[in-house]
């Protein structure tokens, strides 16, 4: 009995026990961190997959220029569910790659016929926590023919390095609430919604 007590009190046993506890602690810590990292990676993959889903239009920019396309050529009607459109902007395609650094900005221009609200998001889902609407209001402008329109401009420019394959995915959300369906004023109106991309070379 005395021999057993002496062994327990022995310093070498204490050191081995301490090493075993430390080893177990670090093993649990590594497993916990690996699990968290796996969760984070899967979450990012899932979000990216959702953002990539249902791309309506793909744009490619290789140099200075301006391009545009229209949404909802057949018009929109009042409804509680938002109209959602996705388009991508890339500095490469299957046969070509930009050989210069590019800066670009996205704008949306609409007529003033319907009381719609527009928001736009880059590389994130509109309903994600902390999602940033790139449109902070709109400005009214008049063209050379005297027609008025609203212009929504992204809050900042985006850059693409020629050294990398870059694709940005945009989601545009248009709200035209169903409460307007009772108003006959909007029955025969159409709204032109034009997405404009302006790019320039970074010197």
N, C-alpha and C positions, 0 to 999 in steps of 0.2 A: 504493500500500500504506500509506504513511504517512497518507494522507488518510482511509482506512478506519479505521485505528487511532485517529486523532484524533476521528472521528465516534463511535466506540464509547466513547471516554473523555469525550465531550462530556456535560456535566451534564444538558442537556435530554433526551437519550436515556435517561439513567439515571432521570430523573423519570418519563418515559413508561413505561418498563419497570416501575418500582415501582407506578405507577397500574394498569397492566395486571394485575400479579400480585395486587394488592389487590382489584381488580374480580373477578378469577377466584376468589379466596378467598371473598369475600362472596357471589358467585353460588352456589358450592358449598354454603356455609353455609345460604343461604336454601332451596336445593333439599332439603338434608338435613332442615332444620326442617319444611318443608312435608310431606315424606314421613312424618316422625315424627308430625306432627299428624294427617295423614290416617289413619295406622295407629291412633292413639289414638281418633279419632272413630269409625272403623269398628268397633273393638273394643267401645267403649261401646254403639254401636248394636246390635251382635250380642248382647251380654250383655242389654241391655234387651229385645230381641226374645225371647230365651230366657226371661227372667223373666216376660214378658207372656203367654207361651204357656200354653194350657190352664188358663185361669182357671175354677175350679169355682163360685165364688160372688162376686157383687159387692155390696158394702155401701155405703150412702150416708148420711152424717151431716150434718145441717144445724143441730143444736142439742143441748142437753143430752139425754141419754137412754142407754138400754141396749138392746142387741139381741144376739141369739145365733142360732146354727144348729148342727146336729149333723153329724158326720162318720160315715161308715160305719154307716148304720142297719141294714145286714144283717150286721154283724159283720166281724171280721178273723180271718184264720187265720195260723199261723206260716209264714213264708217268708223266704228270704235277701234278697230284694229289698225295699227299704224302700217303705212306702206314702207317696206324696207328694201333697199337696193344695195348691192355690193359691187365694187369694182376694184381692180388692182392696178398698180403703177409699178413698172419694172424698168431696170436699166439694161435688160438683156432679153433675148428670146432664143428660139432654137437655132437661129443662124447668125445672130449678131449680138455684139456686146458694146456698150458705150466705152469709148476710150478717153473720156474726160470726166472730171467730177461735175456733178449736176446739182443745182438747187432748183426746187420747184414749189409752186403754191397751187392749191386747189380752190376754186371759187364755184359758187352756184348762183345762177341768175334766173330769176323768175319774173313773169308778168305779175300784175297786181290784181288779177281778176278774182282770185279765191283767197279766203282767210286761212291759209295754211301756215303751219310752223315747221321749220326744217332744222334738223341737227345732224352733225356728222362726226364720226369717230374713226381714228386711225389705229389699226392693229389691236383693237380691243372690242369686246362686245358692248353694245349700248347699255345693257342691264347689269354689267359687271360693277362690282364695288369700286368706287373711285373713278369710273369712266369719265373722260373729259370731252365735253362737247367742244369741237373746234370752232364752232360759230358762236360768237358772242354778240348776237344781234345782227342787224342788216342795215344797209344804207339805200336810200332811194336815189335813183339816177334817171336821167332822160336821154334818149338817144337822138341822133340827128333828125329823125322823122318826128320828134316830139312825143314819142311813146314813153311812158314811165315803166320802170322795172325795179325790182329789188335785187340787190347784190349781197350775197353772203360770202365772206372771205375767211379762210382759215387763219387762226391767230398767229401762225408762224410758218416759215418756209421749212421744207424738208430737204435733206441732202442725201445724195447717193455717191459713194466713192466708186471710181472706175475699177478699183482693185477687187471689189466684191460684187457678187450677184445679190442685188437688193430687190425685194418686192414688198411694197407697202399695200395693205388691204384696207379700203375705206368702206364704211357702212353709213349710208344716208337714211335717216328716218324722217318720214313726212307724216304729219298729223293733220287730218281733216275730219274733225269730230262729227259723229252722226247727228248731233243736234242741228247742224246746218241743213240737213235733208228736208226739214220742214219749211225752209226759206226758199221760196220760188225764185228769188233774185238770182241764185247761183245755178239754177236748173240748166241753162244753156251755155254757161261759161266754160271755157277751156283755159287751162293754165299751162304755159310753156315753162318747162323746168330744164335748164341747160347746165351741164357740168363742164367747167372750163379748167384746163390745166395749162399753166404758163411755166415754162422751164428756161433756165439759162445756165451757161457754163460758169463754173467757179474758177476764177483766175487767181 
